[in-house]
């Protein structure tokens, strides 16, 4: 990575961030399942 102000390189640890975003179809199915 790089500091935008100084242009100095900054070490960044590699990391994986996995975010789960359900689709509208899945949300609708879950909502329909809760109504029964």
C-alpha positions as CSV (number, residue, x, y, z in Angstrom):
1,X,0.0,0.0,0.0
2,X,1.0,3.6,-0.3
3,X,0.3,6.6,2.0
4,X,-1.6,9.1,-0.3
5,X,-0.2,12.1,1.6
6,X,3.5,11.3,1.6
7,X,3.7,8.7,-1.2
8,X,5.6,6.5,1.2
9,X,5.1,2.7,0.8
10,X,3.3,1.1,3.8
11,X,3.3,-2.6,4.3
12,X,-0.2,-4.1,4.4
13,X,-0.8,-7.6,5.6
14,X,-2.7,-9.8,3.1
15,X,-6.2,-10.6,4.2
16,X,-9.3,-12.1,2.7
17,X,-12.6,-10.5,3.6
18,X,-15.6,-12.5,2.4
19,X,-18.9,-10.8,2.6
20,X,-22.1,-12.6,2.0
21,X,-24.9,-10.7,0.3
22,X,-28.1,-12.6,-0.3
23,X,-29.8,-11.9,-3.6
24,X,-33.3,-10.5,-3.8
25,X,-34.6,-13.9,-4.9
26,X,-33.2,-15.5,-1.7
27,X,-34.6,-12.7,0.5
28,X,-38.0,-13.2,-1.1
29,X,-37.9,-16.9,-0.6
30,X,-36.9,-16.5,3.1
31,X,-39.6,-14.0,3.7
32,X,-42.2,-16.3,2.0
33,X,-41.0,-19.2,4.1
34,X,-41.5,-17.2,7.3
35,X,-45.1,-16.4,6.4
36,X,-46.3,-20.0,6.2
